[in-house]
Amino acid sequence: MMRRLFIMRHAKAARPTPGQDDFDRPLTDRGRSDADEIGRVIATEGYAPATVICSSAKRTRETLDGLLRSLPGDIEVRMTRNAYGAAPDALLGLVGATRPEIAGVMVVGHNPELHTLAIMLTAAAEPLRTGLPTGTLAIIGFDTETWENLPPSGKLLAFHVPRGDSR
């Protein structure tokens, strides 16, 4: 079975205000617009993540809200603080706990961890080498039976950067 891992970096977040915890930073107006745009891309392209693993930070929750407006309502969402600042191996552990009958999993999280994870899983496929801008979606395909122990030979199937990004 072809498995698809959707790696989504949170959209553009506000700079921290004095005394504000990084965990609590919200999206900017552009970030909300970019999240909505990527949600529409996912729906238009017919991508179908059945499960979403989302960091519980405010900016990732708000990014997911923008995505979900365009997606079908039968998606399982696993909101977890364990995805906030998690090392790539820890993120793989969260993905690896997914039931084998699920063909598409999305991780909504943070850099540099997501970028490192994408590089690890694709042997640094272009255009991933140059970064994972805010609001970007990378889709990596695997021909495996389960989500456990994903190999570093994934194929980059798609790379969507929001139009609001300068890249």
N, C-alpha and C positions, 0 to 999 in steps of 0.2 A: 504494500500500500504506500502510495506517495503521501508523505507527511509534509505539512507546510508550517514553518515557524515564522510568525509575523513579529518582527522586532520594531517596536514603535517608541521612539524617543518622545518624551513629553514636548508639547508645543512651547512657544516662547513664554517665559515666565517673567514676572516683575522682579526688579532688583530688590534685595532685602531692604527693609526699612530698619532704622536703628532699634535694636532690641528684638527684632523679629527672628524667629527660628527659621532656618532654611526649609525645614519640613512644611512650613505654613505659607510659603510663597505662592500666590495665585498666578493664573495666566494673565497676560496682557490682552488688550482687545485684539491685537494681531494674532496672539496665540489661540484665542477662541475661534477666530476666523480660520486659521490654519487647521485646527482640529476638525472643524466642520468640513473643510475642503477635503482632507484626507478621508474622512468618513464617507463622503460622496464618491471618492475614487474607489474605495473598497466596495461600496455598493454597486457602482457602475461596472467595475471589472468583474463582479461576481465572486469576489474572494469570500471565503466562508470560514472564519475562525469560529469554532464551536465553544472554545474556552478562552477566557481572558484572565491572565495573571497580571494584576495591577498593583504597583506600589501604592501605599495608602497616603502618600504625600498629597497635599492639596493640588499641586499643578498636574500630577498624573491623574488624579480623580477627575479634574476638570477637563483634561484632554480626553479621557475615556467618555465623559458625558457628551462631548462633541462628536465622537465617533459613533456612539450608540444611537444618536438621532437618525442615522442613516442605515443602521443594521437591523436585521430581524430580531425580535424580542426573545428568542429562545437560546440566547447565549449564556453560558455559565460564567459568572464573574467571580474570581477569587481575589479579593482585596486583601493585601497583606503588607504589613510593615517590613517583613522579611525581604521584600524586593527593593527596599529603600537602601541605597548604598551597598547592595549585595555584590559580592565578587562574582565574576562570571561562572565559576563552578557552583556557587550557591544558587544562581539563577537556573543553571542546568538541572540542579536538584529539584527545584520547584516545577520545572517543565517535565522532568522525568517522572514525577508523581501523577501525571495525567493518564487517565484510562486509555488502554491501547486502541479502543474503538474510535477514539477522537482523531480526526485527520488534520485538524487545524487548530493551533494554539497561538495566541497573541500574548506577548509580554509588553506591557507599557511601563517604561521605567526611565532610567537616568544614564547620563554619560559620566565618566568614561566607561562604565561597566558594560553598557549595551554595545558600544562600539567595539570594545575588546571581545565581547562574546561573538559578535558578527564576524569579526576577523578570524577568530579561532575556528569557527564552524565552516568558513568558506575558503580557507587558505588565502585570505586577503584579496578576494575578488574585487575587481574594479566595479563600481566607483567607491566601494567601501574604504579603500586605502586612505582616501583623503578626508574621511570623517563621516559623522552622522549628525547633520545639523538638527536643530530643534524642529519638532513636528515631522520628522522624516520617518517613513515606513520602508523597511527592508523585508523582503519575503525570501526565505531560504527553504529549498526543497530537499527532502531526504527520502531515500528508498530503504526504509527500515520497518521492522515489525512492531516496535514499541517506541516510546519516548525516552526510555532509559538509555544512557550512554550514547547520545547522538555522536556520530563520527565527525571528524574535522573535514569531511569531504562533501559538505552540503553545497548545493548549487544555488547561486543567487538568481532567483526567478524574476524579481521586480525590485525597483528602487524608486520610491516616490518622494520628492522634495516639494513642500508646499510652494506655490508661486510667490508667496510673500517673502520667501527666503532670498537672500542676495546671491546665493550660489547658483 
